[in-house]
Amino acid sequence: QVRLWESGGGSVQAGGSLRLSCAVSGYNYRHYCMAWFRQAPGKEREGVATIDSNGRTSYEDSVKGRFTISQDNAKNTLYLQMNSLKPEDTAIYYCAADLCDSSGYHPPTTHVVAWAADFGYWGQGTQVTVSS
């Protein structure tokens, strides 16, 4: 059973930083693609960043240059480093995973980094609140 557990959310002032962590168990990282999503009240769940089985990363346009997705394979942990946070980043952040083949994961459209429906395993979410 693939299990994910994210942590590291909290409240920060605009311009601050947070690092989210997602502990992953029950799978071989070489066979999975990973992603961070976020969902604000009244909004759809939005793909934020992905890292595929080949280590290739993709980012939603609004977070490029501010957020970094990474994996520590030795610790079986996915990270999202968030810098220069803005109030618009306020949301519940979720880590997600699903099986992928050797081709990895490619953003489905020019404007969408990942579809939530492409990921079958999800963490419980962690709240990020950015105040002005």
trRosetta pair geometry for C-beta under 8 A, 3 or more apart (Angstrom, degrees):
i j d omega theta_ij theta_ji phi_ij phi_ji
1 26 5.0 -73 88 -139 44 151
2 24 7.4 -17 -165 -166 87 89
2 25 7.4 164 -149 88 44 50
2 26 4.3 -165 -96 95 37 121
2 27 4.8 14 -102 -33 104 119
2 32 7.7 138 -125 -99 142 149
2 97 6.1 -129 169 86 139 128
2 121 4.4 -49 106 -114 125 158
3 24 7.3 159 85 -152 54 44
3 25 5.0 -7 57 59 97 95
3 26 5.4 97 9 -1 77 133
3 121 7.7 -121 -90 -169 17 120
4 22 5.5 -4 -168 -178 101 107
4 23 7.1 156 -153 79 47 51
4 24 5.4 -7 -103 -102 78 74
4 78 8.0 -12 -141 27 111 125
4 95 5.2 -140 173 93 135 109
4 96 7.3 -164 47 -100 172 24
4 97 6.1 160 -61 3 135 114
4 121 5.9 121 -9 144 118 101
4 122 6.5 -110 58 152 129 17
4 123 4.0 -93 117 -66 102 85
5 22 6.8 154 74 -156 37 57
5 23 4.8 -14 60 55 95 99
5 123 5.7 150 -104 -134 17 107
5 124 6.9 13 -129 9 62 102
6 9 7.7 58 134 -25 104 103
6 20 6.0 3 -170 178 109 106
6 21 6.6 161 -150 88 59 47
6 22 4.4 -23 -92 -96 82 82
6 23 7.8 -173 -79 18 33 65
6 93 6.8 -131 150 106 154 90
6 94 6.8 -170 6 -141 153 36
6 95 4.7 152 -69 2 120 109
6 123 4.1 97 -8 136 98 161
6 124 6.9 -153 39 49 87 68
6 125 6.8 4 59 -119 126 8
6 126 4.8 -122 117 -13 106 116
7 20 7.3 163 84 -157 34 65
7 21 5.3 -17 62 63 82 95
7 22 7.8 161 17 -83 62 40
7 23 7.7 19 8 -6 107 99
7 126 5.9 149 -120 -91 22 147
8 18 6.2 135 151 170 96 99
8 19 5.5 -85 -169 98 143 56
8 20 4.2 176 76 -117 127 41
8 21 4.9 116 -30 9 130 79
8 126 6.3 69 54 139 60 163
9 18 6.9 45 -125 173 36 150
9 20 6.4 27 -61 -103 68 100
9 92 7.9 -13 -112 -136 161 54
9 93 6.3 172 -84 36 116 110
9 126 3.4 177 -14 149 124 99
9 127 4.8 134 146 66 145 42
9 128 4.8 -112 -140 -65 96 65
9 129 8.0 76 172 -1 100 70
10 18 6.2 179 45 -116 94 131
10 127 7.7 91 -67 91 16 79
10 128 7.1 10 46 -119 38 57
10 129 7.4 -87 134 37 33 84
11 129 4.4 -19 -106 73 79 108
11 130 7.7 177 -154 -79 55 28
11 131 6.7 30 -175 -15 99 109
12 16 3.6 -134 170 84 122 142
12 17 7.2 -149 -162 44 164 22
12 18 5.9 -148 -19 -47 143 105
12 85 5.8 76 88 59 126 150
12 128 7.9 -24 19 -166 102 83
12 129 7.5 150 24 86 57 59
12 130 5.8 -19 72 -111 82 70
12 131 7.4 -169 96 24 34 79
13 16 5.1 101 61 -22 64 121
13 130 7.3 62 175 -162 13 68
13 131 5.6 -48 -111 70 55 88
13 132 7.7 85 -159 -136 73 9
14 85 6.3 -134 -135 97 43 75
14 86 5.9 34 -136 -124 97 41
14 87 6.0 -37 -82 -38 111 78
14 130 5.7 85 -83 168 61 104
14 131 6.7 -107 -26 92 79 41
14 132 5.2 27 -22 -113 132 51
15 84 6.1 -22 -133 -135 47 51
15 85 6.7 -56 22 52 11 67
16 85 5.4 -30 67 35 66 116
16 130 7.3 -170 49 -129 100 93
17 81 7.3 -6 -170 -176 110 79
17 82 6.2 164 -153 92 62 61
17 83 4.7 -9 -105 -107 106 62
17 84 7.6 21 -79 -14 81 37
17 85 6.6 170 -89 -18 32 105
18 82 5.0 0 60 58 79 111
18 85 6.8 43 7 -58 96 144
18 128 6.3 -167 59 -127 160 112
19 79 6.1 -16 -175 -164 99 107
19 80 7.1 165 -157 82 52 49
19 81 5.0 -14 -109 -105 89 66
19 82 7.1 -176 -85 21 37 73
20 36 7.1 109 83 -123 142 135
20 79 6.7 146 81 -160 58 52
20 80 4.3 2 53 53 108 99
20 82 6.9 47 -7 -10 98 113
20 93 5.7 -85 -105 108 162 146
20 95 7.6 179 139 -53 120 106
20 126 6.2 165 -134 67 110 138
20 128 7.5 -65 -68 -66 121 123
21 77 5.6 -20 -165 -172 98 118
21 78 7.3 138 -164 78 47 52
21 79 5.7 -18 -103 -102 63 73
22 34 7.7 165 84 -166 142 125
22 36 7.8 -163 -26 -89 141 89
22 77 6.5 146 73 -162 49 64
22 78 4.1 -16 60 61 109 101
22 79 7.4 -159 20 -69 78 30
22 80 7.9 50 -13 -8 107 95
22 95 3.4 45 -109 -29 155 170
22 123 5.8 -118 -135 -47 106 149
23 75 8.0 -84 -117 148 81 89
23 76 6.6 52 -160 107 67 91
23 77 5.5 -29 -98 -103 56 85
24 27 6.9 -55 160 47 110 100
24 29 7.5 100 97 -87 141 93
24 34 7.5 -81 -70 -105 154 128
24 76 5.1 -130 67 165 79 89
24 77 6.8 172 13 -96 85 30
24 78 6.2 63 -27 -11 121 101
24 95 7.8 -112 -70 133 100 139
24 97 6.5 92 -129 -45 129 154
25 76 6.4 64 -81 148 59 146
27 31 6.5 -123 176 69 102 106
27 32 5.3 60 136 -35 141 139
27 97 7.0 177 45 144 156 145
27 99 8.0 -140 -147 -82 137 77
28 31 4.8 62 79 11 96 109
28 32 7.3 154 83 -6 51 97
29 32 6.0 -79 -143 46 37 101
29 53 7.5 158 147 -125 61 74
29 71 6.8 133 -158 178 141 149
29 73 5.6 -132 44 -125 163 96
29 76 7.2 -153 -54 -123 119 71
30 53 5.8 69 -175 -160 42 105
31 53 6.5 24 -111 -113 8 135
31 99 5.9 -24 150 -136 94 80
31 100 7.3 158 168 53 46 54
32 53 6.4 137 64 -81 28 97
32 97 5.0 11 178 -173 131 109
32 98 6.6 159 -147 83 86 22
32 99 5.9 -62 -99 -99 69 37
32 100 6.3 90 -152 19 25 85
33 50 6.5 8 172 -173 107 108
33 51 7.2 -178 -160 93 68 45
33 52 4.4 -20 -117 -124 103 67
33 53 5.8 -74 -70 -30 71 79
33 97 7.0 163 83 -149 45 61
33 98 6.2 -15 57 63 89 72
33 99 7.9 38 15 132 81 12
33 100 4.0 44 -19 -7 109 143
33 104 6.5 111 -91 -166 118 60
33 105 4.0 91 -144 -28 158 132
33 119 7.8 -111 92 -97 95 95
34 50 6.9 157 89 -156 49 61
34 51 5.2 -7 64 61 97 88
34 52 7.7 -170 28 -89 62 27
34 69 7.7 179 104 175 105 127
34 71 6.9 120 38 -78 152 118
34 78 5.1 -154 171 -105 150 145
34 95 6.9 -14 -170 -172 99 98
34 96 7.1 150 -159 83 53 51
34 97 5.1 -19 -103 -98 70 85
35 47 6.1 -48 -176 -141 131 96
35 48 7.5 136 174 50 83 72
35 49 6.7 174 -152 92 64 47
35 50 4.4 -22 -100 -102 91 79
35 51 7.6 178 -79 22 47 59
35 95 7.2 154 84 -158 46 54
35 96 4.8 -20 65 64 94 99
35 97 7.5 175 21 -77 73 40
35 105 7.8 -98 -59 120 110 164
35 113 7.9 154 -143 122 118 104
35 114 4.9 -119 -133 97 152 178
35 119 5.9 -113 38 -70 125 150
36 47 7.8 108 85 -163 51 55
36 48 4.4 -50 102 64 96 117
36 49 4.9 20 42 50 106 87
36 50 7.8 -149 24 -71 63 43
36 69 6.2 -157 1 -101 117 118
36 78 7.7 -177 -59 143 93 124
36 80 4.8 56 -72 -74 162 143
36 93 6.1 -8 -171 -172 104 103
36 94 7.1 152 -156 80 55 47
36 95 5.8 -34 -98 -100 68 63
36 96 7.5 162 -93 18 20 84
37 45 5.2 25 167 174 132 99
37 46 6.2 153 -160 77 79 40
37 47 5.5 -48 -102 -99 82 43
37 48 6.0 169 -112 0 23 92
37 93 7.2 160 86 -155 45 54
37 94 4.7 -15 64 62 94 99
37 95 7.9 165 22 -95 74 16
37 96 5.9 33 -3 -8 112 127
37 114 7.2 -109 -79 83 96 120
37 116 6.0 59 -109 -97 159 95
37 119 7.9 -160 -28 46 128 149
38 45 7.4 172 86 -153 26 63
38 46 5.6 -24 63 62 75 93
38 48 5.4 65 -6 -52 101 125
38 89 7.6 -53 -179 -167 171 63
38 91 3.8 80 173 105 109 144
38 92 6.6 159 -154 79 66 42
38 93 4.8 -27 -97 -99 89 67
38 94 7.1 172 -86 17 36 74
38 128 7.5 -50 -128 38 125 122
39 43 6.2 -177 -160 85 61 91
39 44 7.2 -91 -124 137 92 25
39 45 4.4 -36 -78 -100 112 70
39 46 6.8 154 -84 13 55 75
39 91 5.6 151 67 -172 26 110
39 92 5.4 -20 60 58 84 93
39 94 7.2 21 1 -5 103 115
39 125 8.0 -52 39 -124 107 131
40 43 4.3 39 63 27 87 131
40 90 6.3 79 -113 99 112 73
40 91 4.2 -77 -66 -99 75 94
40 92 7.8 166 -82 15 36 67
43 46 6.9 -27 144 -26 117 113
43 91 7.6 -64 63 -113 133 118
45 94 7.4 -19 -151 31 120 133
45 116 4.8 55 96 -69 128 146
46 60 6.7 50 156 -102 107 158
46 91 7.9 -63 41 -152 110 168
47 50 6.8 -10 -174 -44 119 102
47 60 6.1 158 101 -63 71 111
47 112 6.3 84 35 -178 126 72
47 113 4.1 -150 114 73 121 92
47 114 3.3 155 -122 49 147 85
47 115 7.1 -40 -42 -41 130 17
47 116 7.2 -154 -60 -57 86 66
48 59 7.3 -20 157 -147 54 66
48 60 5.3 -71 -136 5 36 123
48 63 5.9 34 -165 10 86 160
48 67 6.6 -57 165 120 108 168
48 69 8.0 139 110 -63 92 120
48 80 7.1 34 111 -138 135 144
48 93 7.3 -16 -5 -134 156 99
48 113 7.0 -80 80 66 8 148
49 57 6.6 -7 -174 -168 100 98
49 58 6.7 170 -152 86 55 53
49 59 5.0 -7 -104 -105 88 70
49 60 6.9 -95 -58 2 58 81
49 63 6.8 -92 -53 94 102 140
49 67 5.9 -140 -45 121 138 125
49 68 7.9 123 -140 -176 165 13
49 69 3.9 179 134 -37 134 131
49 80 6.4 151 46 -119 134 107
49 113 6.8 -44 -97 152 24 154
50 57 6.7 165 85 -149 55 51
50 58 4.8 6 49 49 99 97
50 69 7.0 147 67 75 8 170
50 105 5.6 -102 162 100 141 132
50 107 7.4 175 28 -74 137 76
50 113 6.0 -179 -7 156 107 102
50 114 5.1 130 -59 -58 127 131
51 55 6.6 -15 -173 -146 99 35
51 56 7.1 163 -150 78 54 38
51 57 5.0 -17 -96 -95 79 79
51 69 5.0 -157 -37 124 111 121
51 70 7.2 114 -71 -108 158 19
51 71 6.0 -164 110 -27 153 109
51 78 7.4 -178 42 -136 128 107
52 55 7.2 -53 70 16 65 16
52 56 5.0 -5 39 54 108 90
52 57 8.0 -161 7 -74 74 35
52 100 6.1 -80 -154 94 95 158
52 104 3.4 77 141 -163 148 99
52 105 4.0 -172 -95 25 116 86
53 100 5.4 -161 -16 82 118 107
53 101 7.7 -133 33 109 150 16
53 102 7.1 -97 92 -118 133 33
53 104 5.4 -147 42 -102 79 71
53 105 7.7 108 2 -11 78 86
54 102 7.7 74 -61 -173 107 55
54 104 4.5 -63 11 -72 110 130
55 71 7.8 -116 -115 32 77 120
56 104 5.6 53 36 178 122 160
56 105 7.7 -169 77 57 107 69
57 69 5.5 167 -136 63 119 107
58 105 7.8 -115 12 107 128 95
58 106 7.8 109 -48 -151 151 37
58 107 5.1 -171 -177 -50 158 108
58 113 5.0 170 125 -152 111 99
58 114 7.5 139 84 -44 124 93
59 63 5.5 -125 -177 84 109 95
59 64 4.7 135 104 -84 133 75
59 67 6.4 159 -136 74 123 103
59 69 7.5 -177 -84 -1 89 110
59 113 6.4 -66 154 -110 10 146
60 63 5.2 58 68 22 89 104
60 64 7.4 -142 88 -35 41 81
60 113 4.7 -98 -69 -14 70 135
61 64 5.9 -37 -153 -4 35 117
61 111 7.5 -39 -15 -140 125 65
62 88 7.4 -92 171 118 141 131
63 66 5.3 -105 -164 63 59 103
63 67 4.0 -6 169 13 117 123
63 82 7.7 -59 -150 -125 117 87
63 89 7.7 96 -95 -107 102 110
64 67 7.7 -50 -77 41 19 84
66 82 6.8 22 142 -158 92 60
66 83 5.3 -145 -165 71 67 75
66 84 4.7 -102 -128 60 109 108
66 85 7.6 137 174 -75 127 42
67 80 6.1 -11 -168 -174 109 92
67 81 6.6 156 -156 83 53 57
67 82 5.1 -8 -106 -105 89 67
67 83 7.3 -175 -78 26 40 69
68 79 7.9 5 103 110 82 100
68 80 7.3 160 78 -155 45 46
68 81 4.4 -3 55 54 96 107
68 83 8.0 27 -1 1 97 105
69 78 7.3 -12 -167 -175 90 95
69 79 7.0 159 -154 86 45 60
69 80 5.6 -15 -99 -102 70 74
70 78 7.6 161 88 -158 41 54
70 79 4.9 -12 63 59 86 107
70 81 7.2 20 11 -5 112 106
71 77 7.2 158 -155 87 58 48
71 78 5.5 -28 -102 -104 77 64
71 79 7.2 -178 -85 16 27 81
72 75 4.3 14 111 37 118 108
72 76 7.7 -41 93 16 76 18
72 77 4.9 2 54 60 102 95
72 79 7.0 55 -11 -19 97 115
73 76 7.0 27 -166 -76 37 45
78 95 5.6 138 79 -143 135 139
80 93 7.0 -132 61 176 153 144
80 95 7.9 -161 -20 -85 118 97
82 85 5.7 54 143 -79 108 101
82 89 6.9 138 -171 -179 135 151
82 128 7.3 23 60 -144 168 152
85 89 5.1 -104 -157 50 84 149
85 128 7.7 -131 -143 170 138 119
85 130 4.6 -149 145 -110 114 137
86 89 5.1 112 60 -10 69 99
86 130 6.1 90 103 121 21 154
87 90 5.9 -18 -176 -15 54 114
87 130 5.0 -151 -97 99 37 99
87 131 6.8 37 -99 -134 95 15
87 132 5.1 -26 -55 -53 131 96
88 130 7.8 -34 36 67 35 132
89 128 6.4 -56 134 121 94 127
89 130 5.2 55 63 -1 97 144
90 128 6.3 -153 -129 105 43 75
90 129 5.2 35 -130 -129 104 49
90 130 5.1 -133 -61 30 85 81
91 128 6.1 6 56 57 58 98
92 125 4.3 11 172 -174 115 124
92 126 6.9 149 -158 68 70 25
92 127 5.5 -39 -101 -94 73 61
92 128 7.5 154 -107 18 22 74
93 125 6.6 143 70 -152 37 67
93 126 5.5 -29 62 63 90 80
93 127 7.8 153 15 -106 78 12
93 128 5.5 41 -16 -8 117 118
94 122 5.7 -10 179 -161 125 100
94 123 5.6 178 -157 60 71 88
94 124 7.9 -156 -120 81 88 18
94 125 4.9 -36 -81 -91 86 75
94 126 7.9 154 -81 17 41 66
95 122 7.4 152 86 -152 50 51
95 123 4.5 49 50 0 86 128
96 116 7.3 -149 -94 -141 171 66
96 119 3.7 57 156 151 124 152
96 121 6.4 143 -161 83 60 59
96 122 5.1 -14 -104 -100 85 71
96 123 7.3 -115 -66 8 49 79
97 119 6.3 111 57 -155 13 104
97 120 7.8 -51 92 59 57 65
97 121 4.5 -26 64 70 86 115
98 118 6.2 -151 40 143 154 65
98 119 4.5 -147 -23 -127 115 52
98 120 4.8 98 -105 18 106 84
98 121 6.2 166 -75 17 61 88
99 120 7.9 -5 10 30 81 122
100 103 7.4 -109 168 68 98 70
100 104 6.0 45 140 -149 136 25
100 105 5.4 -76 -118 -54 159 91
101 104 7.9 -80 81 -23 53 26
103 106 7.6 -49 146 -22 100 107
105 114 7.2 18 160 -108 131 105
105 118 7.5 120 -139 146 119 142
107 110 7.7 86 121 -104 125 14
107 112 6.3 161 -175 94 94 57
107 113 5.0 -63 -115 -137 111 40
107 114 6.7 -84 -117 -58 66 54
108 112 5.4 -26 61 90 95 115
108 114 7.2 102 -3 -126 100 27
108 115 5.5 24 -6 -25 151 106
108 118 7.6 -171 -50 -43 126 143
109 112 4.4 53 48 30 101 99
112 115 6.6 39 152 -64 133 70
114 118 6.2 -116 -173 52 86 129
114 119 7.2 34 163 -26 125 119
115 118 4.6 99 72 -12 92 104
115 119 7.9 174 95 -1 61 83
116 119 6.3 -74 -165 41 43 100
119 122 6.9 100 126 -70 109 84
123 126 7.7 -18 124 -19 130 89
